[in-house]
């Protein structure tokens, strides 16, 4: 019985601590981290698309930017989707 009471007290303590944490507003550092994460989620697919597209264009004969432009646009779409997905999951 003693361990059961200890466990119950521990769970209640953890729940109270979690409620207190969730009720507090994020500080400046929290906003900077959140904004940085959103920026990376948006920019990384674009940069990856640019590098992959540039490499693919270099493999083709002649001068072409078809793959680079196409994959940058695809990276923009993927980045926007990432940001929306992240925000909806962390509301």
C-alpha positions as CSV (number, residue, x, y, z in Angstrom):
1,X,0.0,0.0,0.0
2,X,2.8,2.4,0.8
3,X,4.3,2.2,-2.8
4,X,0.8,2.8,-4.2
5,X,0.4,6.0,-2.2
6,X,3.9,7.1,-3.2
7,X,3.1,6.5,-6.8
8,X,-0.2,8.4,-6.6
9,X,1.5,11.3,-4.9
10,X,4.1,11.3,-7.6
11,X,1.5,11.3,-10.4
12,X,-0.4,14.1,-8.8
13,X,2.8,16.2,-8.4
14,X,3.8,15.6,-12.1
15,X,0.3,16.6,-13.3
16,X,0.4,19.8,-11.2
17,X,3.8,20.6,-12.6
18,X,2.6,20.0,-16.1
19,X,-0.5,22.2,-15.7
20,X,1.7,25.0,-14.3
21,X,4.1,24.7,-17.3
22,X,1.3,24.7,-19.8
23,X,-0.3,27.8,-18.3
24,X,2.8,29.9,-18.5
25,X,3.6,32.0,-21.5
26,X,6.6,31.4,-23.6
27,X,9.5,33.8,-23.1
28,X,11.7,35.6,-25.7
29,X,13.9,32.5,-26.0
30,X,10.9,30.3,-26.6
31,X,9.7,32.6,-29.4
32,X,13.2,32.7,-31.0
33,X,13.5,28.9,-31.0
34,X,10.0,28.6,-32.4
35,X,10.7,31.1,-35.1
36,X,14.0,29.5,-36.0
37,X,12.4,26.2,-36.3
38,X,9.8,27.6,-38.6
39,X,12.5,29.3,-40.7
40,X,14.5,26.0,-41.0
41,X,11.3,24.1,-42.0
42,X,10.7,26.6,-44.8
43,X,14.2,27.1,-46.1
44,X,15.8,23.7,-46.0
45,X,13.5,22.1,-48.7
46,X,14.2,25.1,-50.9
47,X,18.0,24.8,-50.5
48,X,17.9,21.1,-51.0
49,X,15.9,21.5,-54.2
50,X,18.3,24.1,-55.5
51,X,21.3,21.9,-54.9
52,X,19.7,18.8,-56.3
53,X,18.4,20.7,-59.3
54,X,21.8,22.3,-59.9
55,X,23.4,18.8,-59.8
56,X,20.8,17.4,-62.2
57,X,21.3,20.3,-64.6
58,X,25.0,19.8,-64.6
59,X,24.5,16.2,-65.6
60,X,22.6,17.2,-68.7
61,X,24.3,18.4,-71.9
62,X,24.1,22.1,-72.7
63,X,23.0,24.9,-70.4
64,X,19.7,24.4,-68.6
65,X,18.1,25.6,-65.4
66,X,15.0,23.5,-65.8
67,X,15.6,21.2,-62.9
68,X,16.9,23.9,-60.6
69,X,13.9,26.1,-61.0
70,X,11.5,23.2,-60.9
71,X,13.0,21.8,-57.7
72,X,13.2,25.2,-56.0
73,X,9.5,25.7,-56.6
74,X,8.8,22.2,-55.3
75,X,11.0,23.1,-52.3
76,X,8.9,26.2,-51.7
77,X,5.7,24.1,-51.7
78,X,7.2,21.5,-49.5
79,X,8.5,24.2,-47.1
80,X,5.1,25.8,-46.8
81,X,3.5,22.4,-46.2
82,X,6.1,21.7,-43.5
83,X,5.4,25.0,-41.7
84,X,1.6,24.5,-41.8
85,X,2.0,20.9,-40.6
86,X,4.3,22.0,-37.7
87,X,2.0,24.9,-36.6
88,X,-1.1,22.7,-36.7
89,X,0.6,20.0,-34.6
90,X,1.9,22.5,-32.0
91,X,-1.2,24.6,-31.3
